[in-house]
Amino acid sequence: MTPGRPVPPPLAKPLPDLTEDTTDYAETTAPGPRLAAAYGSTASDSGLVPLTVARRAPKDDDVEIAIEFCGVCHSDVHATRGEWGNPNYPLIPGHEIVGRVSRVGSAVDDFTPGDLVGVGCLVDSCRECDSCLDGLEQYCENGMTGTYGSKDRRNGDATTQGGYATSVVVDRRYVLHVPESLDPAAAAPLLCAGITTYSPLRHFDVEEGDVVGVVGLGGLGHMAVKLAKAMGAEVKVFTTSESKIAAARDLGADDVILSRDEAAMRAANRSIDVIIDTVAAPHDLNPYFRTLRVDGALFQLGLPSGDMPPVNPGALIRRRIAYAGSLIGGIAETQEMLDFCAEHGVTSDVEVVRADQLNEAYDRMVAGDVKYRFVLDTSTLGTPSERADA
């Protein structure tokens, strides 16, 4: 394993600031904005309700997508319920989008109508900073534009609206080719949970002979197990629940360690190269550091809701251990991940839900009652009304 593996080159070079662009796009692209049926929230306590969203007409570099499936992420719950601040309502969530191209702008030559495509957690970035030029758009130094709830600087500062809808329009640079061999519903969560776990594994160039530890076995954790196994690694899952031992083994884990069992944790001492920690609740990391070998690393992917117990610096110093975080992945790396998953037959384990089941799905997800991701079938959204809500 080689720490610090370079990311793939970016897909796009910087463009001029389009906020000053006065081109009459109506003359150069397929005409007309469209209304899309959607589900979203109108207040922090409204739950998800039927809405209609106006999608812009494709500009020269835009791709319009008829959405077929959209993964349901825990981030969607936090955002729609106002748990990460006060968003601009109405808010349509969803950043795990898979569908078919329906229209393209006049300058688009890498997508054609009918292509199976995806959109993940970002739909724009500045395209000029060092991070963007290095293919790390998720770390854009001027702030990436999220798929929902962000200010769209190139389109009049409108609030972006996500994939719980029947269509979306996105700049081609942030649209991904989804291999036809992947089941579209099971591929949707790859665009968040998949790339979030793939990126740190590839950053350390995990390969055959390496040992990967996975802390937590939810939406992120189950993808970490599948991807690490596909890379040839031995995988050990840490869990606090005996009920998850069989599930971890069913996913391909070579060993399952009960983190509450002190003897089992001692037996795992110095046995792991990389740990992917997916737990979003405060927990003590020091016992996990002791399971790492010299030059090992622990990647924190779950964002805890409260303060974490202090890290013992001595545990890091004595074995030159790295403690790091990681955020989704850049566009080129996400495409690499999709192609890798197609090559190795990796998808998410999903439960497909109708639009009228979304509020129940949110409650079940908060309770941990899903194996392992919900996915919305957008054909159940119905038809848009005659006037846009968002």
Secondary structure, 3 states (H helix, E strand, C coil): CCCCCCCCCCCCCCCCCHHHCCCCHHHCCCCCCEEEEEEEECCCCCCCEEEEEEECCCCCCEEEEEEEEEEECHHHHHHHCCCCCCCCCCECCCCCEEEEEEEECCCCCCCCCCCEEEECCEEECCCCCHHHHCCCHHHCCCCCEECCCCEECCCCCEECCCCCECEEEEEHHHCEECCCCCCHHHHHHHHCHHHHHHHHHHHCCCCCCCEEEEECCCHHHHHHHHHHHHCCCEEEEEECCHHHHHHHHHHCCCEEEECCCHHHHHHCCCCEEEEEECCCCCCCCHHHHCCEEEEEEEEECCCCCCCCCCCCHHHHHCCCCEEEECCCCCHHHHHHHHHHHHHHCCCCCEEEECHHHHHHHHHHHHCCCCCCEEEEEHHHCCCCCCCCCC
